[in-house]
Amino acid sequence: MPQAEDINPRKGRWRRFAAAACLIAPVVALLSVPLYARDRPRLAGVPFFYWYQLAWVPGCIIAMLIAHLLTRRWAQDS
């Protein structure tokens, strides 16, 4: 069990803030439809509207992984 003086609340706060930013970024990017509702540029014949959304699939996975790693509590050996 960590001692009271070992816990740094500022470090935890910044980790939560960074995790929240990782989770909010894909939502904002995908909900701002007017920014990507267009046909050009095309990627392999696919309009920008579709490949932009598909590109966010791995981007969301990476963002969720980073948020998980930032907020995960490490198990301590007893």
Residue pairs with C-beta under 8 A, 6 or more apart in sequence:
1 76
2 76
15 70
15 71
16 70
16 71
18 66
18 67
18 70
19 66
19 67
19 68
19 70
19 71
20 67
22 63
22 64
22 66
22 67
22 70
23 63
23 64
23 67
25 63
26 56
26 59
26 60
26 63
29 56
30 53
30 56
36 48
36 49
36 52
36 53
37 49
38 47
38 48
38 49
39 47
39 48
39 49
40 47
40 48
41 48
42 48
43 51
